[in-house]
Amino acid sequence: MSSCVVPRIALAIAFQFTLASAHAANSGFQTAELLSITSGRGLDNVATHRWAIFTVQAGDVIYTASGKRIRHPADDYSEGFSAGDTVQAAISGNELVLRKPSGGELKMKIVKRARAQ
């Protein structure tokens, strides 16, 4: 093989993996409703730490998940979301992933699951 062919083959393989991973990342998302965004204390067993708490209904299940730690009272822990928004959500094990309105993803740890009434 010539030295020019090997990099092209490697590039083609890398491109295929990129396409496959992009498809896999999109395939788990579903439409959900953001029910509330609040803050809670002590989720890491330190009573003075505050965390963003997101409640999302996907299908007939309501998920409550802890977002990022709120380090300052003026921090915007809502990440651009508002209660009542329709969002794209994916659930993988104990992780809830929301697509942000501004682009990107917000990954959170699921702390509670409940059936919708």
N, C-alpha and C positions, 0 to 999 in steps of 0.2 A: 504494500500500500504506500501511496505517496504521503508525504508529511502533511499535505493539504487536506487529505480525505479524513484523517483521524479527527481533527478538530471539528469538521463539519458533522461527522457522525455523533460526536459528543454533544454538539450544540443541538442537533435534532432530538436526541434522547432527552436532554434537559428541557427542551421546549415541550415535549410530550408529557413529562412529569408535571410541568407548570400547568398545562391545560387540565390534566387529570385532577390536580389538587384544587384548582379553581372551581371545577365542576363539583367536586366533593364538598367544598366549603359552601357553595350555593345550594346544594341539594337538601340540606337539613333545615333550611329556614321555612317558617310558616307565618302566616298572618296572625297577629295576636293583639290584644288590647292592653294598654298600660293603665292599670286601675289606680295606682297611687305611687307617689315618691315621698318618702319620709326619711327621718334619720333616727338611729337608735344608738344606745350606749352599751358598751361592754361586750360586743360580739367576739372580741379577742381575749376575753377574761380580764380586761383592764377597764375598770369602770369609768375612767375619764376619757376614753377614746370614743369618738362618734363615727358612725358609718352610714352611708346612704343605703336605704332600704327600698327596693323596687318590688311592686306587686304586679304581676302580669297574668292575664288569663289567655291561655292557648288551648283552644278546643274546650273540653269540659274540665280542665284542670287549672287551678289557680296556684301559681308559683310565687313564693316570696324569696328574694335573693338579696344578699349583701353586696353592695358595690364598693367603691373606693372609700378609703378612710378620709374623713373630713378633718383637715388639719387646722382650718381657720373658720370662724363663724361666717365670714363673708364669702367663703368658697361656693361656687355654683356646682353643687353635687348632683343636679338634675341632668347634667351632660347634654342640655339642649332639648330634653324631653319635657312633655307636660302630661299631667294625668288626663286620661281620656284619649290619648293619641293611639292611632293604629300603627303598630310597629312590626318589623320582621324579627322573629325570634327563633332561636335554635336551642334545643335542649340536648345535652350530651352528658350522660351520667349525672353528676352533681353540679354541672356547670350550665348556666343560662347565658346565652350570647344574644345581645340586641344590636341591630344595625343602627348607628347614630344618624340623626338627620343630616349632620354635616359631613358624613362619610366616616368610614372606619367602623370598628366594632367595640362594644363594651362587654367584657366578660365578668361574670359574677358567680358567686357560690350560692347554690340553692340551699336555703335553710328550712323551708317548709313547703309541702305540697298538700293541696286539699282539693276535693271535688267541688265543682261549682254547684250551687243549689238550683 
